[in-house]
């Protein structure tokens, strides 16, 4: 089969197409013919030696965790899916799923049926980003109606889902984003928006119950500054860089809570998300679609940090 591989850590230029052996499903697994694969920040971070490189080990390997495609074969013991089902999922994370390829295998229960109203390109943009937002807001933060939730990088892949899911949970949603994204984010359900290029967010908002930090302390001390906006007992969920001991101690001294976060495969939650997508209660934004052979361009675009929603690779051609 055709796959995108890298033989060394480095820039986008290390990505190359190759012919590799097609995987075979084990018992309880399915073989999925990949139509589209989502591109996430963890992909380009891993490509350079960060991200999940510590889990994947040294190259060669194939990147990618977001999959939308069609079940080609089912292993013994699979009862939830059948050959021909259109499915999507985020298999194996943080272990290698190798989604930048024509076929992947994974446990059947890490996939769910794709909503009929979504194209494969749209569906491939959903799993990792939407599951991240869902697990932060529903499981980690247990957001309740009436709470105030601040989402940093609200216009990004995870951010635009976090805005919608927080709104679905009944929260008052505040987002940071460039001014050009504000009208769109209001349409998604944001109540208040802050142009972080024009004002310090900690000077514009206070009394927040939950901060979903999708930026991290590496960029202008975003996590540390977020402590200043939290109400007593408030929670900071820091995604890209986690929570340094110094940050955790500073928060505890002020009666605040912190939590690092890493998403995990979750078929039950993805089925809930699929339902919301089918109902129109949740929408997905695809910034751009590239053919598999142009994955390096997709990575370069993603690394600008200026995309609206998600970038997707078209694998089927």
C-alpha positions as a printed NumPy array, in Angstrom:
array([[  0.   ,   0.   ,   0.   ],
       [  0.958,   3.656,  -0.322],
       [  1.996,   5.421,   2.888],
       [  3.797,   8.533,   4.029],
       [  6.935,   7.727,   5.993],
       [  9.812,   9.586,   7.56 ],
       [ 13.282,   8.131,   8.072],
       [ 14.611,  10.845,  10.363],
       [ 13.376,  13.668,  12.561],
       [ 13.296,  17.065,  10.897],
       [ 11.296,  19.565,   8.896],
       [  8.377,  18.84 ,   6.573],
       [ 10.823,  17.784,   3.872],
       [ 11.518,  14.497,   5.708],
       [  8.036,  13.231,   4.78 ],
       [  8.036,  10.961,   1.721],
       [  5.652,   8.54 ,   0.048],
       [  6.601,   4.872,  -0.068],
       [  5.198,   1.404,  -0.706],
       [  4.822,  -0.595,   2.504],
       [  3.107,  -3.826,   3.542],
       [ -0.64 ,  -3.62 ,   4.118],
       [ -1.551,  -4.434,   7.735],
       [ -3.677,  -7.46 ,   8.657],
       [ -6.364,  -7.17 ,  11.34 ],
       [ -5.957,  -9.272,  14.464],
       [ -8.944, -10.662,  16.381],
       [-11.286,  -7.818,  17.515],
       [ -9.661,  -5.479,  14.973],
       [-10.846,  -4.043,  11.676],
       [ -8.943,  -3.124,   8.528],
       [-10.024,   0.322,   7.353],
       [ -9.352,   1.665,   3.881],
       [ -8.453,   5.27 ,   4.64 ],
       [-10.159,   7.952,   2.617],
       [ -8.946,  10.96 ,   4.606],
       [ -6.582,  11.593,   7.523],
       [ -6.648,  14.585,   9.836],
       [ -3.541,  16.649,  10.512],
       [ -2.92 ,  17.75 ,  14.106],
       [ -0.226,  19.724,  15.957],
       [  0.956,  16.496,  17.574],
       [  1.821,  15.272,  14.07 ],
       [  4.299,  18.001,  13.232],
       [  5.664,  18.083,  16.77 ],
       [  6.323,  14.33 ,  16.563],
       [  7.894,  14.759,  13.131],
       [ 10.559,  17.017,  14.66 ],
       [ 11.273,  14.73 ,  17.621],
       [  8.774,  16.178,  20.116],
       [  5.118,  15.293,  20.562],
       [  4.707,  11.517,  20.751],
       [  8.212,  10.722,  19.497],
       [  9.035,   9.357,  22.937],
       [  6.229,   6.822,  22.474],
       [  6.837,   6.002,  18.813],
       [ 10.608,   5.801,  19.18 ],
       [ 13.084,   6.665,  16.456],
       [ 12.052,   6.735,  12.781],
       [ 11.199,   5.221,  10.416],
       [  7.498,   5.54 ,  11.184],
       [  4.26 ,   6.843,   9.69 ],
       [  2.435,   9.727,  11.358],
       [ -1.257,  10.358,  11.823],
       [ -4.082,   9.397,  14.191],
       [ -7.274,  10.819,  12.658],
       [ -8.976,   8.434,  10.237],
       [-12.114,   8.409,   8.125],
       [-12.674,   5.542,   5.735],
       [-14.454,   2.267,   4.981],
       [-14.196,  -1.07 ,   6.765],
       [-12.464,  -3.467,   4.374],
       [-12.105,  -6.511,   6.62 ],
       [-13.119,  -7.529,  10.129],
       [-11.173,  -9.756,  12.48 ],
       [-12.585, -12.561,  14.58 ],
       [-14.777, -11.347,  17.425],
       [-15.875,  -8.031,  15.864],
       [-19.593,  -7.428,  16.41 ],
       [-19.955,  -3.646,  16.214],
       [-18.909,  -3.062,  12.594],
       [-19.281,  -4.765,   9.229],
       [-17.433,  -4.714,   5.922],
       [-18.556,  -1.655,   3.973],
       [-19.319,   0.517,   7.001],
       [-18.115,   4.099,   6.713],
       [-16.275,   4.843,   9.952],
       [-14.084,   7.404,  11.662],
       [-11.9  ,   7.359,  14.743],
       [ -8.654,   8.128,  16.53 ],
       [ -7.084,   4.677,  16.909],
       [ -4.202,   3.703,  19.184],
       [ -3.252,   7.183,  20.427],
       [ -0.584,   7.838,  21.682],
       [  0.862,   4.679,  20.111],
       [  1.344,   4.622,  16.35 ],
       [ -1.829,   4.485,  14.273],
       [ -0.021,   5.305,  11.   ],
       [ -3.039,   7.108,   9.558],
       [ -1.07 ,   8.729,   6.727],
       [ -1.548,   5.544,   4.706],
       [ -4.084,   3.765,   2.519],
       [ -5.014,   1.228,   5.216],
       [ -4.932,   1.052,   9.004],
       [ -5.851,  -1.64 ,  11.506],
       [ -7.125,  -1.005,  15.023],
       [ -9.589,  -2.327,  17.602],
       [-13.101,  -2.105,  16.194],
       [-14.388,  -0.228,  19.235],
       [-11.983,   2.648,  18.577],
       [-14.056,   3.465,  15.48 ],
       [-17.693,   4.537,  15.143],
       [-19.923,   4.883,  12.104],
       [-19.429,   8.145,  10.246],
       [-22.416,  10.507,  10.251],
       [-24.002,  10.309,   6.8  ],
       [-24.143,  14.091,   6.517],
       [-20.353,  14.419,   6.829],
       [-17.884,  13.905,   4.014],
       [-14.81 ,  11.808,   4.729],
       [-12.753,  15.005,   4.736],
       [-14.994,  16.521,   7.393],
       [-15.084,  13.332,   9.452],
       [-11.285,  13.017,   9.429],
       [-11.089,  16.478,  10.98 ],
       [-13.148,  15.444,  13.997],
       [-11.757,  12.661,  16.229],
       [ -8.609,  13.91 ,  17.953],
       [ -9.722,  17.529,  18.214],
       [-13.305,  16.839,  19.282],
       [-12.335,  14.069,  21.726],
       [ -9.756,  16.4  ,  23.265],
       [-12.368,  19.103,  23.793],
       [-14.963,  16.602,  25.027],
       [-12.689,  14.849,  27.512],
       [-11.406,  18.166,  28.896],
       [-14.837,  19.707,  29.389],
       [-16.923,  16.659,  30.275],
       [-14.462,  14.378,  32.076],
       [-11.658,  16.542,  33.457],
       [-13.524,  19.787,  34.211],
       [-17.07 ,  18.411,  34.595],
       [-18.429,  21.687,  33.246],
       [-21.884,  22.584,  34.528],
       [-24.531,  24.99 ,  33.22 ],
       [-23.806,  28.598,  34.085],
       [-20.06 ,  28.196,  34.541],
       [-17.674,  30.51 ,  32.724],
       [-15.222,  28.766,  30.385],
       [-12.296,  30.514,  28.671],
       [-10.88 ,  28.804,  25.582],
       [ -7.466,  29.915,  24.333],
       [ -6.88 ,  29.515,  20.577],
       [-10.63 ,  29.253,  20.135],
       [-10.464,  29.28 ,  16.326],
       [ -8.161,  26.272,  16.055],
       [ -8.942,  22.599,  15.613],
       [ -9.566,  21.78 ,  19.265],
       [-10.656,  25.314,  20.106],
       [-13.627,  25.508,  17.761],
       [-14.927,  22.222,  19.159],
       [-14.329,  23.38 ,  22.743],
       [-16.414,  26.505,  22.124],
       [-19.315,  24.435,  20.816],
       [-19.147,  21.684,  23.424],
       [-18.876,  24.147,  26.314],
       [-21.918,  25.939,  24.919],
       [-23.734,  22.604,  24.585],
       [-23.018,  21.963,  28.273],
       [-24.665,  25.259,  29.17 ],
       [-21.524,  27.256,  29.942],
       [-20.859,  30.897,  29.218],
       [-18.053,  30.728,  26.655],
       [-15.195,  33.199,  26.273],
       [-12.563,  32.747,  23.591],
       [ -9.251,  34.274,  22.581],
       [ -8.717,  34.671,  18.85 ],
       [ -7.751,  37.241,  16.26 ],
       [-10.483,  39.739,  15.452],
       [-11.117,  38.273,  12.014],
       [-12.365,  35.04 ,  13.609],
       [-14.768,  36.656,  16.067],
       [-17.955,  36.653,  13.991],
       [-17.523,  32.975,  13.088],
       [-16.876,  32.044,  16.719],
       [-19.992,  33.911,  17.812],
       [-21.935,  31.818,  15.323],
       [-20.462,  28.715,  16.987],
       [-21.697,  29.868,  20.379],
       [-19.038,  32.074,  21.947],
       [-20.534,  34.722,  24.22 ],
       [-17.454,  36.904,  24.525],
       [-14.273,  37.159,  22.458],
       [-10.883,  38.703,  23.139],
       [ -8.448,  39.75 ,  20.424],
       [ -5.216,  38.634,  22.064],
       [ -3.202,  40.735,  19.602],
       [ -4.83 ,  43.927,  20.888],
       [ -5.323,  43.334,  24.619],
       [ -3.914,  41.167,  27.396],
       [ -6.622,  38.624,  28.078],
       [ -6.113,  38.828,  31.85 ],
       [ -7.034,  42.503,  31.66 ],
       [-10.24 ,  41.746,  29.741],
       [-11.814,  38.91 ,  31.701],
       [-12.1  ,  37.732,  35.313],
       [-14.081,  35.194,  37.336],
       [-13.53 ,  32.238,  35.019],
       [-14.328,  28.739,  36.312],
       [-12.375,  26.745,  33.701],
       [ -9.554,  27.734,  31.368],
       [ -8.926,  25.44 ,  28.401],
       [ -5.356,  26.418,  27.512],
       [ -4.492,  25.223,  24.006],
       [ -1.473,  27.536,  23.755],
       [  0.8  ,  26.802,  26.714],
       [  3.446,  28.662,  28.655],
       [  5.887,  28.547,  25.733],
       [  3.885,  31.315,  24.083],
       [  3.887,  34.49 ,  26.179],
       [  3.428,  32.565,  29.456],
       [ -0.199,  31.868,  28.559],
       [ -0.719,  29.175,  31.211],
       [  0.812,  31.238,  34.007],
       [ -1.131,  34.353,  33.027],
       [ -4.335,  32.289,  32.926],
       [ -4.177,  31.88 ,  36.693],
       [ -5.013,  35.583,  36.968],
       [ -8.432,  35.127,  35.368],
       [ -9.617,  32.159,  37.446],
       [-12.216,  32.44 ,  40.18 ],
       [-11.385,  30.846,  43.558],
       [-11.257,  27.076,  43.105],
       [-11.091,  27.488,  39.333],
       [ -9.391,  24.947,  37.069],
       [ -6.661,  25.426,  34.441],
       [ -6.379,  22.549,  31.96 ],
       [ -3.061,  22.939,  30.122],
       [ -2.835,  20.886,  26.939],
       [  0.324,  21.505,  24.851],
       [  2.966,  21.771,  27.582],
       [  1.277,  20.227,  30.592],
       [  1.667,  21.696,  34.07 ],
       [  5.159,  22.43 ,  35.384],
       [  5.67 ,  21.87 ,  39.129],
       [  6.214,  25.602,  39.599],
       [  2.905,  26.393,  37.894],
       [  1.044,  23.797,  39.971],
       [  2.542,  25.181,  43.191],
       [  1.707,  28.763,  42.258],
       [ -1.884,  27.761,  41.524],
       [ -2.248,  25.802,  44.756],
       [ -0.96 ,  28.749,  46.784],
       [ -3.806,  30.807,  45.309],
       [ -6.509,  28.208,  45.887],
       [ -6.642,  27.223,  42.222],
       [ -6.48 ,  23.86 ,  40.494],
       [ -4.427,  22.701,  37.518],
       [ -4.522,  19.636,  35.324],
       [ -2.346,  18.41 ,  32.463],
       [ -4.18 ,  16.589,  29.714],
       [ -3.695,  13.936,  27.054],
       [ -6.538,  12.631,  24.92 ],
       [ -7.247,   8.898,  24.647],
       [ -9.302,   6.72 ,  22.276],
       [-12.929,   6.739,  23.423],
       [-15.516,   5.083,  21.208],
       [-18.416,   5.922,  23.532],
       [-17.589,   9.628,  23.586],
       [-16.974,   9.675,  19.836],
       [-20.414,   8.138,  19.322],
       [-21.909,  10.983,  21.404],
       [-19.985,  13.477,  19.266],
       [-21.204,  11.747,  16.091],
       [-24.753,  12.148,  17.345],
       [-24.293,  15.866,  17.903],
       [-22.794,  16.215,  14.429],
       [-25.732,  14.333,  12.906],
       [-28.191,  16.571,  14.754],
       [-26.407,  19.725,  13.617],
       [-25.669,  20.645,  17.237],
       [-21.946,  20.451,  16.445],
       [-20.137,  21.466,  13.266],
       [-16.608,  20.893,  11.999],
       [-14.501,  23.431,  10.123],
       [-12.019,  22.182,   7.52 ],
       [ -9.398,  24.809,   6.739],
       [ -7.818,  23.042,   3.761],
       [ -7.455,  19.619,   2.133],
       [ -4.191,  18.357,   0.626],
       [ -3.437,  15.136,  -1.246],
       [ -1.256,  12.701,   0.693],
       [  1.751,  13.517,  -1.482],
       [  1.58 ,  17.152,  -0.382],
       [  1.587,  16.424,   3.346],
       [  4.705,  18.557,   3.771],
       [  2.705,  21.594,   2.605],
       [ -0.075,  20.686,   5.029],
       [  2.427,  20.586,   7.889],
       [  3.915,  23.938,   6.892],
       [  0.466,  25.506,   6.862],
       [ -0.395,  24.006,  10.229],
       [  2.807,  25.227,  11.807],
       [  1.861,  28.825,  11.026],
       [ -0.783,  28.592,  13.761],
       [ -3.128,  30.678,  11.635],
       [ -5.598,  28.109,  10.349],
       [ -9.329,  28.204,  11.005],
       [-10.346,  24.706,  12.066],
       [ -8.549,  21.597,  10.808],
       [ -6.26 ,  20.556,   7.966],
       [ -6.954,  17.229,   6.245],
       [ -5.082,  14.883,   3.907],
       [ -6.992,  13.188,   1.084],
       [ -5.489,   9.687,   0.995],
       [ -7.853,   7.954,  -1.445],
       [ -7.107,  10.431,  -4.234]])
